[in-house]
């Protein structure tokens, strides 16, 4: 959880957002982790679809 809290705090400090409470910081860290995971899944899905389409054409 520490790397996620670091990432959340970096985001908060970069954009000048008011420092949240500890509970809110943990919640934002989980939310940011979920968004990063979603982006990774989308990128992998698009890459696999592209590879599939390229492999189908001789």
mmCIF file as Biopython writes it, N, C-alpha, C and O atoms, coordinates in Angstrom:
data_model
#
loop_
_atom_site.group_PDB
_atom_site.id
_atom_site.type_symbol
_atom_site.label_atom_id
_atom_site.label_alt_id
_atom_site.label_comp_id
_atom_site.label_asym_id
_atom_site.label_entity_id
_atom_site.label_seq_id
_atom_site.pdbx_PDB_ins_code
_atom_site.Cartn_x
_atom_site.Cartn_y
_atom_site.Cartn_z
_atom_site.occupancy
_atom_site.B_iso_or_equiv
_atom_site.auth_seq_id
_atom_site.auth_asym_id
_atom_site.pdbx_PDB_model_num
ATOM 1   N N  . UNK A ? 1  ? 0.814  -1.191  0.000   1.0 0.0 1  A 1 
ATOM 2   C CA . UNK A ? 1  ? 0.000  0.000   0.000   1.0 0.0 1  A 1 
ATOM 3   C C  . UNK A ? 1  ? 0.864  1.263   0.000   1.0 0.0 1  A 1 
ATOM 4   O O  . UNK A ? 1  ? 0.408  2.315   -0.449  1.0 0.0 1  A 1 
ATOM 5   N N  . UNK A ? 2  ? 2.082  1.179   0.487   1.0 0.0 2  A 1 
ATOM 6   C CA . UNK A ? 2  ? 2.943  2.369   0.534   1.0 0.0 2  A 1 
ATOM 7   C C  . UNK A ? 2  ? 3.215  2.957   -0.850  1.0 0.0 2  A 1 
ATOM 8   O O  . UNK A ? 2  ? 3.142  4.175   -1.008  1.0 0.0 2  A 1 
ATOM 9   N N  . UNK A ? 3  ? 3.529  2.126   -1.870  1.0 0.0 3  A 1 
ATOM 10  C CA . UNK A ? 3  ? 3.739  2.737   -3.195  1.0 0.0 3  A 1 
ATOM 11  C C  . UNK A ? 3  ? 2.489  3.440   -3.709  1.0 0.0 3  A 1 
ATOM 12  O O  . UNK A ? 3  ? 2.588  4.473   -4.371  1.0 0.0 3  A 1 
ATOM 13  N N  . UNK A ? 4  ? 1.314  2.892   -3.411  1.0 0.0 4  A 1 
ATOM 14  C CA . UNK A ? 4  ? 0.077  3.526   -3.856  1.0 0.0 4  A 1 
ATOM 15  C C  . UNK A ? 4  ? -0.166 4.841   -3.119  1.0 0.0 4  A 1 
ATOM 16  O O  . UNK A ? 4  ? -0.623 5.816   -3.715  1.0 0.0 4  A 1 
ATOM 17  N N  . UNK A ? 5  ? 0.139  4.864   -1.829  1.0 0.0 5  A 1 
ATOM 18  C CA . UNK A ? 5  ? 0.005  6.111   -1.076  1.0 0.0 5  A 1 
ATOM 19  C C  . UNK A ? 5  ? 0.984  7.154   -1.578  1.0 0.0 5  A 1 
ATOM 20  O O  . UNK A ? 5  ? 0.649  8.336   -1.663  1.0 0.0 5  A 1 
ATOM 21  N N  . UNK A ? 6  ? 2.204  6.721   -1.914  1.0 0.0 6  A 1 
ATOM 22  C CA . UNK A ? 6  ? 3.183  7.641   -2.488  1.0 0.0 6  A 1 
ATOM 23  C C  . UNK A ? 6  ? 2.663  8.227   -3.791  1.0 0.0 6  A 1 
ATOM 24  O O  . UNK A ? 6  ? 2.769  9.431   -4.024  1.0 0.0 6  A 1 
ATOM 25  N N  . UNK A ? 7  ? 2.096  7.369   -4.643  1.0 0.0 7  A 1 
ATOM 26  C CA . UNK A ? 7  ? 1.555  7.822   -5.920  1.0 0.0 7  A 1 
ATOM 27  C C  . UNK A ? 7  ? 0.396  8.786   -5.711  1.0 0.0 7  A 1 
ATOM 28  O O  . UNK A ? 7  ? 0.304  9.809   -6.390  1.0 0.0 7  A 1 
ATOM 29  N N  . UNK A ? 8  ? -0.486 8.462   -4.776  1.0 0.0 8  A 1 
ATOM 30  C CA . UNK A ? 8  ? -1.618 9.344   -4.497  1.0 0.0 8  A 1 
ATOM 31  C C  . UNK A ? 8  ? -1.145 10.686  -3.961  1.0 0.0 8  A 1 
ATOM 32  O O  . UNK A ? 8  ? -1.645 11.731  -4.377  1.0 0.0 8  A 1 
ATOM 33  N N  . UNK A ? 9  ? -0.187 10.668  -3.044  1.0 0.0 9  A 1 
ATOM 34  C CA . UNK A ? 9  ? 0.335  11.921  -2.499  1.0 0.0 9  A 1 
ATOM 35  C C  . UNK A ? 9  ? 1.058  12.736  -3.567  1.0 0.0 9  A 1 
ATOM 36  O O  . UNK A ? 9  ? 0.963  13.963  -3.579  1.0 0.0 9  A 1 
ATOM 37  N N  . UNK A ? 10 ? 1.774  12.070  -4.454  1.0 0.0 10 A 1 
ATOM 38  C CA . UNK A ? 10 ? 2.447  12.783  -5.546  1.0 0.0 10 A 1 
ATOM 39  C C  . UNK A ? 10 ? 1.408  13.468  -6.437  1.0 0.0 10 A 1 
ATOM 40  O O  . UNK A ? 10 ? 1.595  14.617  -6.839  1.0 0.0 10 A 1 
ATOM 41  N N  . UNK A ? 11 ? 0.332  12.777  -6.738  1.0 0.0 11 A 1 
ATOM 42  C CA . UNK A ? 11 ? -0.743 13.350  -7.557  1.0 0.0 11 A 1 
ATOM 43  C C  . UNK A ? 11 ? -1.372 14.544  -6.841  1.0 0.0 11 A 1 
ATOM 44  O O  . UNK A ? 11 ? -1.581 15.600  -7.439  1.0 0.0 11 A 1 
ATOM 45  N N  . UNK A ? 12 ? -1.669 14.363  -5.559  1.0 0.0 12 A 1 
ATOM 46  C CA . UNK A ? 12 ? -2.300 15.426  -4.775  1.0 0.0 12 A 1 
ATOM 47  C C  . UNK A ? 12 ? -1.392 16.648  -4.693  1.0 0.0 12 A 1 
ATOM 48  O O  . UNK A ? 12 ? -1.853 17.778  -4.855  1.0 0.0 12 A 1 
ATOM 49  N N  . UNK A ? 13 ? -0.107 16.426  -4.443  1.0 0.0 13 A 1 
ATOM 50  C CA . UNK A ? 13 ? 0.830  17.548  -4.322  1.0 0.0 13 A 1 
ATOM 51  C C  . UNK A ? 13 ? 1.103  18.219  -5.661  1.0 0.0 13 A 1 
ATOM 52  O O  . UNK A ? 13 ? 1.305  19.432  -5.717  1.0 0.0 13 A 1 
ATOM 53  N N  . UNK A ? 14 ? 1.111  17.441  -6.739  1.0 0.0 14 A 1 
ATOM 54  C CA . UNK A ? 14 ? 1.355  18.005  -8.064  1.0 0.0 14 A 1 
ATOM 55  C C  . UNK A ? 14 ? 0.267  18.994  -8.455  1.0 0.0 14 A 1 
ATOM 56  O O  . UNK A ? 14 ? 0.555  20.057  -9.005  1.0 0.0 14 A 1 
ATOM 57  N N  . UNK A ? 15 ? -0.980 18.643  -8.169  1.0 0.0 15 A 1 
ATOM 58  C CA . UNK A ? 15 ? -2.091 19.493  -8.580  1.0 0.0 15 A 1 
ATOM 59  C C  . UNK A ? 15 ? -2.548 20.449  -7.482  1.0 0.0 15 A 1 
ATOM 60  O O  . UNK A ? 15 ? -3.540 21.159  -7.649  1.0 0.0 15 A 1 
ATOM 61  N N  . UNK A ? 16 ? -1.826 20.470  -6.355  1.0 0.0 16 A 1 
ATOM 62  C CA . UNK A ? 16 ? -2.132 21.432  -5.304  1.0 0.0 16 A 1 
ATOM 63  C C  . UNK A ? 16 ? -3.445 21.195  -4.598  1.0 0.0 16 A 1 
ATOM 64  O O  . UNK A ? 16 ? -4.082 22.133  -4.119  1.0 0.0 16 A 1 
ATOM 65  N N  . UNK A ? 17 ? -3.847 19.951  -4.534  1.0 0.0 17 A 1 
ATOM 66  C CA . UNK A ? 17 ? -5.092 19.606  -3.858  1.0 0.0 17 A 1 
ATOM 67  C C  . UNK A ? 17 ? -4.835 19.597  -2.350  1.0 0.0 17 A 1 
ATOM 68  O O  . UNK A ? 17 ? -3.744 19.235  -1.910  1.0 0.0 17 A 1 
ATOM 69  N N  . UNK A ? 18 ? -5.830 19.991  -1.559  1.0 0.0 18 A 1 
ATOM 70  C CA . UNK A ? 18 ? -5.713 19.983  -0.106  1.0 0.0 18 A 1 
ATOM 71  C C  . UNK A ? 18 ? -5.434 18.563  0.384   1.0 0.0 18 A 1 
ATOM 72  O O  . UNK A ? 18 ? -6.051 17.607  -0.085  1.0 0.0 18 A 1 
ATOM 73  N N  . UNK A ? 19 ? -4.514 18.432  1.318   1.0 0.0 19 A 1 
ATOM 74  C CA . UNK A ? 19 ? -4.147 17.110  1.842   1.0 0.0 19 A 1 
ATOM 75  C C  . UNK A ? 19 ? -5.363 16.446  2.498   1.0 0.0 19 A 1 
ATOM 76  O O  . UNK A ? 19 ? -6.006 17.042  3.362   1.0 0.0 19 A 1 
ATOM 77  N N  . UNK A ? 20 ? -5.676 15.215  2.087   1.0 0.0 20 A 1 
ATOM 78  C CA . UNK A ? 20 ? -6.833 14.522  2.660   1.0 0.0 20 A 1 
ATOM 79  C C  . UNK A ? 20 ? -6.472 13.860  3.990   1.0 0.0 20 A 1 
ATOM 80  O O  . UNK A ? 20 ? -5.306 13.817  4.382   1.0 0.0 20 A 1 
ATOM 81  N N  . UNK A ? 21 ? -7.483 13.351  4.668   1.0 0.0 21 A 1 
ATOM 82  C CA . UNK A ? 21 ? -7.248 12.577  5.879   1.0 0.0 21 A 1 
ATOM 83  C C  . UNK A ? 21 ? -6.608 11.244  5.497   1.0 0.0 21 A 1 
ATOM 84  O O  . UNK A ? 21 ? -6.536 10.900  4.317   1.0 0.0 21 A 1 
ATOM 85  N N  . UNK A ? 22 ? -6.149 10.505  6.489   1.0 0.0 22 A 1 
ATOM 86  C CA . UNK A ? 22 ? -5.483 9.230   6.208   1.0 0.0 22 A 1 
ATOM 87  C C  . UNK A ? 22 ? -6.429 8.257   5.492   1.0 0.0 22 A 1 
ATOM 88  O O  . UNK A ? 22 ? -6.024 7.566   4.557   1.0 0.0 22 A 1 
ATOM 89  N N  . UNK A ? 23 ? -7.675 8.208   5.935   1.0 0.0 23 A 1 
ATOM 90  C CA . UNK A ? 23 ? -8.651 7.310   5.309   1.0 0.0 23 A 1 
ATOM 91  C C  . UNK A ? 23 ? -8.933 7.708   3.863   1.0 0.0 23 A 1 
ATOM 92  O O  . UNK A ? 23 ? -9.022 6.861   2.975   1.0 0.0 23 A 1 
ATOM 93  N N  . UNK A ? 24 ? -9.070 8.998   3.649   1.0 0.0 24 A 1 
ATOM 94  C CA . UNK A ? 24 ? -9.321 9.478   2.291   1.0 0.0 24 A 1 
ATOM 95  C C  . UNK A ? 24 ? -8.107 9.250   1.394   1.0 0.0 24 A 1 
ATOM 96  O O  . UNK A ? 24 ? -8.260 8.963   0.207   1.0 0.0 24 A 1 
ATOM 97  N N  . UNK A ? 25 ? -6.909 9.375   1.950   1.0 0.0 25 A 1 
ATOM 98  C CA . UNK A ? 25 ? -5.698 9.124   1.159   1.0 0.0 25 A 1 
ATOM 99  C C  . UNK A ? 25 ? -5.625 7.657   0.747   1.0 0.0 25 A 1 
ATOM 100 O O  . UNK A ? 25 ? -5.248 7.346   -0.383  1.0 0.0 25 A 1 
ATOM 101 N N  . UNK A ? 26 ? -5.984 6.757   1.658   1.0 0.0 26 A 1 
ATOM 102 C CA . UNK A ? 26 ? -5.986 5.327   1.311   1.0 0.0 26 A 1 
ATOM 103 C C  . UNK A ? 26 ? -7.040 5.022   0.261   1.0 0.0 26 A 1 
ATOM 104 O O  . UNK A ? 26 ? -6.805 4.217   -0.640  1.0 0.0 26 A 1 
ATOM 105 N N  . UNK A ? 27 ? -8.194 5.656   0.371   1.0 0.0 27 A 1 
ATOM 106 C CA . UNK A ? 27 ? -9.252 5.453   -0.620  1.0 0.0 27 A 1 
ATOM 107 C C  . UNK A ? 27 ? -8.811 5.980   -1.985  1.0 0.0 27 A 1 
ATOM 108 O O  . UNK A ? 27 ? -9.045 5.331   -3.004  1.0 0.0 27 A 1 
ATOM 109 N N  . UNK A ? 28 ? -8.180 7.140   -2.011  1.0 0.0 28 A 1 
ATOM 110 C CA . UNK A ? 28 ? -7.717 7.676   -3.289  1.0 0.0 28 A 1 
ATOM 111 C C  . UNK A ? 28 ? -6.607 6.812   -3.873  1.0 0.0 28 A 1 
ATOM 112 O O  . UNK A ? 28 ? -6.510 6.677   -5.093  1.0 0.0 28 A 1 
ATOM 113 N N  . UNK A ? 29 ? -5.769 6.226   -3.024  1.0 0.0 29 A 1 
ATOM 114 C CA . UNK A ? 29 ? -4.717 5.331   -3.515  1.0 0.0 29 A 1 
ATOM 115 C C  . UNK A ? 29 ? -5.330 4.103   -4.177  1.0 0.0 29 A 1 
ATOM 116 O O  . UNK A ? 29 ? -4.864 3.672   -5.232  1.0 0.0 29 A 1 
ATOM 117 N N  . UNK A ? 30 ? -6.365 3.540   -3.572  1.0 0.0 30 A 1 
ATOM 118 C CA . UNK A ? 30 ? -7.044 2.387   -4.189  1.0 0.0 30 A 1 
ATOM 119 C C  . UNK A ? 30 ? -7.707 2.782   -5.505  1.0 0.0 30 A 1 
ATOM 120 O O  . UNK A ? 30 ? -7.677 2.020   -6.472  1.0 0.0 30 A 1 
ATOM 121 N N  . UNK A ? 31 ? -8.298 3.961   -5.544  1.0 0.0 31 A 1 
ATOM 122 C CA . UNK A ? 31 ? -8.957 4.429   -6.764  1.0 0.0 31 A 1 
ATOM 123 C C  . UNK A ? 31 ? -7.939 4.622   -7.889  1.0 0.0 31 A 1 
ATOM 124 O O  . UNK A ? 31 ? -8.183 4.212   -9.025  1.0 0.0 31 A 1 
ATOM 125 N N  . UNK A ? 32 ? -6.811 5.238   -7.580  1.0 0.0 32 A 1 
ATOM 126 C CA . UNK A ? 32 ? -5.760 5.438   -8.577  1.0 0.0 32 A 1 
ATOM 127 C C  . UNK A ? 32 ? -5.218 4.104   -9.057  1.0 0.0 32 A 1 
ATOM 128 O O  . UNK A ? 32 ? -4.953 3.934   -10.247 1.0 0.0 32 A 1 
ATOM 129 N N  . UNK A ? 33 ? -5.048 3.145   -8.134  1.0 0.0 33 A 1 
ATOM 130 C CA . UNK A ? 33 ? -4.575 1.811   -8.519  1.0 0.0 33 A 1 
ATOM 131 C C  . UNK A ? 33 ? -5.575 1.135   -9.450  1.0 0.0 33 A 1 
ATOM 132 O O  . UNK A ? 33 ? -5.179 0.478   -10.413 1.0 0.0 33 A 1 
ATOM 133 N N  . UNK A ? 34 ? -6.858 1.289   -9.172  1.0 0.0 34 A 1 
ATOM 134 C CA . UNK A ? 34 ? -7.884 0.701   -10.038 1.0 0.0 34 A 1 
ATOM 135 C C  . UNK A ? 34 ? -7.845 1.333   -11.427 1.0 0.0 34 A 1 
ATOM 136 O O  . UNK A ? 34 ? -7.985 0.635   -12.432 1.0 0.0 34 A 1 
ATOM 137 N N  . UNK A ? 35 ? -7.657 2.638   -11.485 1.0 0.0 35 A 1 
ATOM 138 C CA . UNK A ? 35 ? -7.569 3.304   -12.797 1.0 0.0 35 A 1 
ATOM 139 C C  . UNK A ? 35 ? -6.343 2.856   -13.575 1.0 0.0 35 A 1 
ATOM 140 O O  . UNK A ? 35 ? -6.421 2.637   -14.784 1.0 0.0 35 A 1 
ATOM 141 N N  . UNK A ? 36 ? -5.213 2.717   -12.893 1.0 0.0 36 A 1 
ATOM 142 C CA . UNK A ? 36 ? -3.994 2.248   -13.563 1.0 0.0 36 A 1 
ATOM 143 C C  . UNK A ? 36 ? -4.202 0.828   -14.081 1.0 0.0 36 A 1 
ATOM 144 O O  . UNK A ? 36 ? -3.816 0.508   -15.205 1.0 0.0 36 A 1 
ATOM 145 N N  . UNK A ? 37 ? -4.816 -0.023  -13.255 1.0 0.0 37 A 1 
ATOM 146 C CA . UNK A ? 37 ? -5.101 -1.393  -13.686 1.0 0.0 37 A 1 
ATOM 147 C C  . UNK A ? 37 ? -6.026 -1.425  -14.891 1.0 0.0 37 A 1 
ATOM 148 O O  . UNK A ? 37 ? -5.829 -2.221  -15.810 1.0 0.0 37 A 1 
ATOM 149 N N  . UNK A ? 38 ? -7.028 -0.567  -14.888 1.0 0.0 38 A 1 
ATOM 150 C CA . UNK A ? 38 ? -7.961 -0.505  -16.016 1.0 0.0 38 A 1 
ATOM 151 C C  . UNK A ? 38 ? -7.252 -0.067  -17.292 1.0 0.0 38 A 1 
ATOM 152 O O  . UNK A ? 38 ? -7.499 -0.625  -18.362 1.0 0.0 38 A 1 
ATOM 153 N N  . UNK A ? 39 ? -6.391 0.909   -17.188 1.0 0.0 39 A 1 
ATOM 154 C CA . UNK A ? 39 ? -5.640 1.376   -18.365 1.0 0.0 39 A 1 
ATOM 155 C C  . UNK A ? 39 ? -4.741 0.261   -18.891 1.0 0.0 39 A 1 
ATOM 156 O O  . UNK A ? 39 ? -4.647 0.062   -20.102 1.0 0.0 39 A 1 
ATOM 157 N N  . UNK A ? 40 ? -4.084 -0.462  -17.994 1.0 0.0 40 A 1 
ATOM 158 C CA . UNK A ? 40 ? -3.225 -1.573  -18.425 1.0 0.0 40 A 1 
ATOM 159 C C  . UNK A ? 40 ? -4.043 -2.644  -19.130 1.0 0.0 40 A 1 
ATOM 160 O O  . UNK A ? 40 ? -3.620 -3.165  -20.162 1.0 0.0 40 A 1 
ATOM 161 N N  . UNK A ? 41 ? -5.219 -2.982  -18.582 1.0 0.0 41 A 1 
ATOM 162 C CA . UNK A ? 41 ? -6.072 -3.978  -19.229 1.0 0.0 41 A 1 
ATOM 163 C C  . UNK A ? 41 ? -6.523 -3.527  -20.610 1.0 0.0 41 A 1 
ATOM 164 O O  . UNK A ? 41 ? -6.560 -4.330  -21.542 1.0 0.0 41 A 1 
ATOM 165 N N  . UNK A ? 42 ? -6.862 -2.266  -20.748 1.0 0.0 42 A 1 
ATOM 166 C CA . UNK A ? 42 ? -7.291 -1.751  -22.050 1.0 0.0 42 A 1 
ATOM 167 C C  . UNK A ? 42 ? -6.142 -1.800  -23.053 1.0 0.0 42 A 1 
ATOM 168 O O  . UNK A ? 42 ? -6.337 -2.205  -24.199 1.0 0.0 42 A 1 
ATOM 169 N N  . UNK A ? 43 ? -4.957 -1.393  -22.631 1.0 0.0 43 A 1 
ATOM 170 C CA . UNK A ? 43 ? -3.799 -1.406  -23.535 1.0 0.0 43 A 1 
ATOM 171 C C  . UNK A ? 43 ? -3.481 -2.834  -23.973 1.0 0.0 43 A 1 
ATOM 172 O O  . UNK A ? 43 ? -3.222 -3.081  -25.151 1.0 0.0 43 A 1 
ATOM 173 N N  . UNK A ? 44 ? -3.500 -3.773  -23.027 1.0 0.0 44 A 1 
ATOM 174 C CA . UNK A ? 44 ? -3.224 -5.176  -23.363 1.0 0.0 44 A 1 
ATOM 175 C C  . UNK A ? 44 ? -4.310 -5.716  -24.296 1.0 0.0 44 A 1 
ATOM 176 O O  . UNK A ? 44 ? -4.004 -6.439  -25.243 1.0 0.0 44 A 1 
ATOM 177 N N  . UNK A ? 45 ? -5.554 -5.377  -24.041 1.0 0.0 45 A 1 
ATOM 178 C CA . UNK A ? 45 ? -6.650 -5.825  -24.895 1.0 0.0 45 A 1 
ATOM 179 C C  . UNK A ? 45 ? -6.527 -5.297  -26.321 1.0 0.0 45 A 1 
ATOM 180 O O  . UNK A ? 45 ? -6.736 -6.040  -27.280 1.0 0.0 45 A 1 
ATOM 181 N N  . UNK A ? 46 ? -6.192 -4.029  -26.461 1.0 0.0 46 A 1 
ATOM 182 C CA . UNK A ? 46 ? -6.018 -3.446  -27.799 1.0 0.0 46 A 1 
ATOM 183 C C  . UNK A ? 46 ? -4.824 -4.081  -28.498 1.0 0.0 46 A 1 
ATOM 184 O O  . UNK A ? 46 ? -4.884 -4.362  -29.695 1.0 0.0 46 A 1 
ATOM 185 N N  . UNK A ? 47 ? -3.738 -4.311  -27.761 1.0 0.0 47 A 1 
ATOM 186 C CA . UNK A ? 47 ? -2.556 -4.934  -28.361 1.0 0.0 47 A 1 
ATOM 187 C C  . UNK A ? 47 ? -2.865 -6.351  -28.834 1.0 0.0 47 A 1 
ATOM 188 O O  . UNK A ? 47 ? -2.460 -6.750  -29.926 1.0 0.0 47 A 1 
ATOM 189 N N  . UNK A ? 48 ? -3.583 -7.107  -28.008 1.0 0.0 48 A 1 
ATOM 190 C CA . UNK A ? 48 ? -3.934 -8.471  -28.410 1.0 0.0 48 A 1 
ATOM 191 C C  . UNK A ? 48 ? -4.873 -8.478  -29.620 1.0 0.0 48 A 1 
ATOM 192 O O  . UNK A ? 48 ? -4.731 -9.316  -30.510 1.0 0.0 48 A 1 
ATOM 193 N N  . UNK A ? 49 ? -5.818 -7.558  -29.654 1.0 0.0 49 A 1 
ATOM 194 C CA . UNK A ? 49 ? -6.718 -7.463  -30.805 1.0 0.0 49 A 1 
ATOM 195 C C  . UNK A ? 49 ? -5.936 -7.093  -32.064 1.0 0.0 49 A 1 
ATOM 196 O O  . UNK A ? 49 ? -6.196 -7.639  -33.137 1.0 0.0 49 A 1 
ATOM 197 N N  . UNK A ? 50 ? -4.989 -6.176  -31.943 1.0 0.0 50 A 1 
ATOM 198 C CA . UNK A ? 50 ? -4.173 -5.786  -33.090 1.0 0.0 50 A 1 
ATOM 199 C C  . UNK A ? 50 ? -3.323 -6.957  -33.573 1.0 0.0 50 A 1 
ATOM 200 O O  . UNK A ? 50 ? -3.220 -7.198  -34.776 1.0 0.0 50 A 1 
ATOM 201 N N  . UNK A ? 51 ? -2.716 -7.680  -32.641 1.0 0.0 51 A 1 
ATOM 202 C CA . UNK A ? 51 ? -1.921 -8.848  -33.036 1.0 0.0 51 A 1 
ATOM 203 C C  . UNK A ? 51 ? -2.781 -9.903  -33.708 1.0 0.0 51 A 1 
ATOM 204 O O  . UNK A ? 51 ? -2.359 -10.520 -34.685 1.0 0.0 51 A 1 
ATOM 205 N N  . UNK A ? 52 ? -3.984 -10.114 -33.190 1.0 0.0 52 A 1 
ATOM 206 C CA . UNK A ? 52 ? -4.894 -11.083 -33.797 1.0 0.0 52 A 1 
ATOM 207 C C  . UNK A ? 52 ? -5.253 -10.670 -35.225 1.0 0.0 52 A 1 
ATOM 208 O O  . UNK A ? 52 ? -5.241 -11.494 -36.139 1.0 0.0 52 A 1 
ATOM 209 N N  . UNK A ? 53 ? -5.571 -9.386  -35.405 1.0 0.0 53 A 1 
ATOM 210 C CA . UNK A ? 53 ? -5.934 -8.919  -36.743 1.0 0.0 53 A 1 
ATOM 211 C C  . UNK A ? 53 ? -4.759 -8.971  -37.706 1.0 0.0 53 A 1 
ATOM 212 O O  . UNK A ? 53 ? -4.932 -9.287  -38.883 1.0 0.0 53 A 1 
ATOM 213 N N  . UNK A ? 54 ? -3.573 -8.665  -37.216 1.0 0.0 54 A 1 
ATOM 214 C CA . UNK A ? 54 ? -2.387 -8.747  -38.079 1.0 0.0 54 A 1 
ATOM 215 C C  . UNK A ? 54 ? -2.050 -10.187 -38.445 1.0 0.0 54 A 1 
ATOM 216 O O  . UNK A ? 54 ? -1.598 -10.454 -39.559 1.0 0.0 54 A 1 
ATOM 217 N N  . UNK A ? 55 ? -2.263 -11.103 -37.532 1.0 0.0 55 A 1 
ATOM 218 C CA . UNK A ? 55 ? -1.942 -12.520 -37.785 1.0 0.0 55 A 1 
ATOM 219 C C  . UNK A ? 55 ? -2.933 -13.147 -38.752 1.0 0.0 55 A 1 
ATOM 220 O O  . UNK A ? 55 ? -2.594 -14.115 -39.432 1.0 0.0 55 A 1 
ATOM 221 N N  . UNK A ? 56 ? -4.145 -12.622 -38.829 1.0 0.0 56 A 1 
ATOM 222 C CA . UNK A ? 56 ? -5.164 -13.185 -39.727 1.0 0.0 56 A 1 
ATOM 223 C C  . UNK A ? 56 ? -4.873 -12.879 -41.185 1.0 0.0 56 A 1 
ATOM 224 O O  . UNK A ? 56 ? -5.246 -13.652 -42.067 1.0 0.0 56 A 1 
ATOM 225 N N  . UNK A ? 57 ? -4.210 -11.759 -41.447 1.0 0.0 57 A 1 
ATOM 226 C CA . UNK A ? 57 ? -3.935 -11.363 -42.835 1.0 0.0 57 A 1 
ATOM 227 C C  . UNK A ? 57 ? -2.572 -11.898 -43.253 1.0 0.0 57 A 1 
ATOM 228 O O  . UNK A ? 57 ? -1.560 -11.630 -42.606 1.0 0.0 57 A 1 
ATOM 229 N N  . UNK A ? 58 ? -2.561 -12.676 -44.371 1.0 0.0 58 A 1 
ATOM 230 C CA . UNK A ? 58 ? -1.287 -13.238 -44.829 1.0 0.0 58 A 1 
ATOM 231 C C  . UNK A ? 58 ? -0.324 -12.230 -45.418 1.0 0.0 58 A 1 
ATOM 232 O O  . UNK A ? 58 ? 0.775  -12.596 -45.834 1.0 0.0 58 A 1 
#
